[in-house]
Amino acid sequence: MRRNVPFLLLMALPLGGCQGWQSALDAHGPAASSLARMFWIFVAVLVTVWALTMIALLLSLRRRRPADADPLATDPRTERRMTITVSVAIGLTLLTVISLTGLSYAAQKVLFAYKDGTLTLLVTGRQWWWQITYEHSESNRVFTTANEIHIPVGEPVLIKLESSDVIHSFWIPSLTGKMDAITGRQNQIQIQADRPGIYRGQCAEYCGLQHAHMGLLVIAESKEDFERWREHQTASAIPPQDEERQRGMEIFLSKPCVMCHQIRGTDAGGKVAPDLTHVGSRRTIGAGTLETTRGNIAAWIVDPHGVKPGVNMPTIQLEPDEVQPLASYLEGLK
């Protein structure tokens, strides 16, 4: 299990034409704020130590011995002064290490001091995307989505972390520290957003060829907006009304897509790839690789390995006139 220590001075990266920035120092939650404060205190202490070391070095370089002085001769007063100086330096070093250790421990307590909340998510790391299941005591309120987490502002959300293959690491820099997702074990971490916004996250443990393209978004919104979003997500996909999208649905259901993907309300019941019931409402596809547009969906369908080399999605054989109806159908699954 990886402990949560911020190690980047600043990381602020745009997400492929989509909103969402990540910075460990742009804290918008209690855990992230604790880590950011610890980071700046560490920086201040280390800069102070470095400055004092440089000053001592410069002062020592300025001292000159007489040309005829015996290099082996000792001065009792100088030796006594140096002994005191070194002793004080050792004492200050020990005090600094103990203080920083205590500060780190205090930050960890904040990070793992879970508050009572009403929302629990099961997040499963897969090569190379995130499966998110919203748990609920009523089975008809449970649903699964991918690579995009919606949470209500100001409420703690418990994240249960698992992995289906290799070790992944769940990290939302602006909201919390890191936690590993390990096969055969469940770890937990809590996130909370103090203000509305879109917060980018990623896998922070090298997990294979497309590790760098295993992103996710956390959308923090008002309680009312979140409840409306959740209510919509629990519903099955709305059957298409226009002719093009109806043909697109027929193409989807006649292809191997149904073996891996699920679209609730249809015969597609696959469980090994992202649930596509409301894929058109997500901001990205391919775990943050592309913005969700009809053109990008078509490009992904035709050549997923050209977009994300090594991805587990196979290339589907389609006729030229089947691509646009299929992309239109998927883009319309709002």
Salt bridges, closest charged atoms under 4 A:
ASP26 OD1 - HIS28 NE2 2.91
GLU135 OE1 - LYS160 NZ 3.25
GLU148 OE2 - HIS150 NE2 2.99
GLU148 OE2 - ARG283 NH1 3.67
GLU155 OE2 - LYS223 NZ 3.55
ASP165 OD1 - HIS168 NE2 2.73
ASP180 OD1 - ARG2 NE 3.78
GLU205 OE1 - ARG2 NH2 2.47
GLU221 OE2 - HIS150 ND1 2.88
ASP225 OD1 - ARG228 NH2 2.11
GLU227 OE2 - LYS223 NZ 3.31
GLU227 OE2 - ARG230 NH2 3.13
GLU231 OE1 - ARG141 NH1 2.68
GLU244 OE1 - ARG294 NH1 3.90
ASP275 OD2 - ARG264 NE 3.92
ASP321 OD2 - ARG247 NH2 3.51
GLU322 OE1 - LYS255 NZ 3.57
GLU331 OE1 - ARG294 NH2 3.87
GLU331 OE2 - LYS334 NZ 3.80
